[in-house]
Amino acid sequence: MAPSIGFFTRVLDDASAPERYRIALDQVALAEQLGYRTAWVAQHHLDGAEGGLPSPFVLLAAAAARTSRIRLGTAILTLAHEQAARAAEDAAVLDAIADGRVELGLGTGGSPRTLSAFGEDAAHRRAIYDAKLVRLRSLLDGSADVELYPRAHGLADRIWQATFSAEGARTIGAHGDGLMLSRVQPPPIDLPAGASPPRVWDVQRPLVDAYLEALPAGVAPRVLASRSVVVVDPAERRSVRALAEQGIGRQLEQLQGVTPGSLSIDELLERSETHLGTPAEVIDSLAADVVAAGATEVSVQVHSVDPHPAIAARSIELFAREVAPALGWKVGHRLQEERHVA
């Protein structure tokens, strides 16, 4: 089955907080018009340079008021920072406002600094997350010792979890949750110095296999592949590539120790798993991604290029109108046909 398409934002535009949120809401509305299935937003705490949205339910409630079809998801809600009952209530209220369109993506997320600010011990982040997930799930599915209001009709079946490991993917599958795959994977610990890491789809294939093997019988798989995609008109190609060279170069210097200026722009794009270019170029590069092709949804984002909002909006449009259809991925009317049949 071909994947549907989603839109993802870290809310990182070079603008004030009010303007960042206005841009994000405009992008969600545009994505709905163009036939995207889901709009996903990331949560980050206490660091506007890492991500501009600490309160995803608030922004998604505003998005719900401006839209009627597109699904609205967290990617991810950093659950270790949250109070489980509060998160369950917020998710349930949002789902009521959005007429059942919420997708609840969860993960550990955060840093020792942010966890400490929320009164949690980063040394026990995994255990904290696991305990809060059990409580959240019980509140959403009605098995808790208290009754949630409003009731979260079906929301427990729309939980997704993020992971970087096959073991984590196996656990997610065993629970029947959706699997969220990142746009990049941490490089293998045994990777020789100076060597190029394997492509993201080669690293993620074992995760998908482990997830599918653990999925209970009768539960439909849900695999979300997030990818960095910037589609441009030919006239904008040179300037956006120059912008990408700066942004990706800084990122790879920080994360992988890449010496500035040591890689060409094409090498930077490959190393960062960024699909940037004209529609024909992006079609060609994404065609090699077997994990994306086999996912149930591919969610595209412009990070780490982070171009001007007008370029980002044009990329959202070009991806839906030219790239996704050429790859056979589901856009607009095909989604409506499937919903009608269901």
Sequence and secondary structure as in RCSB ss.txt:
>XXXX:A:sequence
MAPSIGFFTRVLDDASAPERYRIALDQVALAEQLGYRTAWVAQHHLDGAEGGLPSPFVLLAAAAARTSRIRLGTA
ILTLAHEQAARAAEDAAVLDAIADGRVELGLGTGGSPRTLSAFGEDAAHRRAIYDAKLVRLRSLLDGSADVELYP
RAHGLADRIWQATFSAEGARTIGAHGDGLMLSRVQPPPIDLPAGASPPRVWDVQRPLVDAYLEALPAGVAPRVLA
SRSVVVVDPAERRSVRALAEQGIGRQLEQLQGVTPGSLSIDELLERSETHLGTPAEVIDSLAADVVAAGATEVSV
QVHSVDPHPAIAARSIELFAREVAPALGWKVGHRLQEERHVA
>XXXX:A:secstr
   EEEEEE    SS HHHHHHHHHHHHHHHHHTT SEEEE    S TTT S S HHHHHHHHHHH SSSEEEEE
EEEGGGS HHHHHHHHHHHHHHTTS EEEEEE    HHHHHHTT  GGGHHHHHHHHHHHHHHHHHT SSS  SS
  TTGGGGEEEE SSHHHHHHHHHTT EEEE SS    TT  TT     HHHHHHHHHHHHHHHS TT    EEE
EEEEEE  GGGHHHHHHHHHHHHHHHHHHHH   TTSS HHHHHHHTTEEEESHHHHHHHHTT HHHHHSSEEEE
E TTT   HHHHHHHHHHIIIIIHHHHT B THHHHHHHHH 
